[in-house]
Amino acid sequence: MRLPRRSFVAALAATGATLGTGPIAAGAGERLGIVGMIKPTRRPGTLEEIIPFLPPGVGMIPVYLDITRGAQDEFAAAIPAYEKEVALLADQRCDLIHAEGAPPFMVQGLPHRTK
């Protein structure tokens, strides 16, 4: 089942409220973890929607790629850029790294085989 973005964010809100007040909530100044998010473009969107729903004590480090045209050649060239940013976020000791953007990953497709 696929949830629309707003439904997904609403589900995160419910989860975030539970985590933020439950037994694993961070104390004052205590860090629960860090989420690294790789965004394919510099357009506003999910970052602003997700941050308010993170439990207290969860930090966010966003990084941005420079996909501007949304063309196939740009998507195909994006994978090395994602790898670079994953390494950067791993060096920052992120507990979770989320690489956003379906088109750069979908455009790769399966290798073509001839019989």
Buried (B, 14 or more C-beta within 10 A) or exposed (E): EEEEEEEBBEEBBEEBEEBBEEEEBBEEEEEBBBBBBBBBBEEEEBBEBBEEBBBBBBBEBBBBBEBEEEEEEBBEBBBEBBEEBBEBBEEEEBEEBBBBBEBBBEBEEEEEEEE
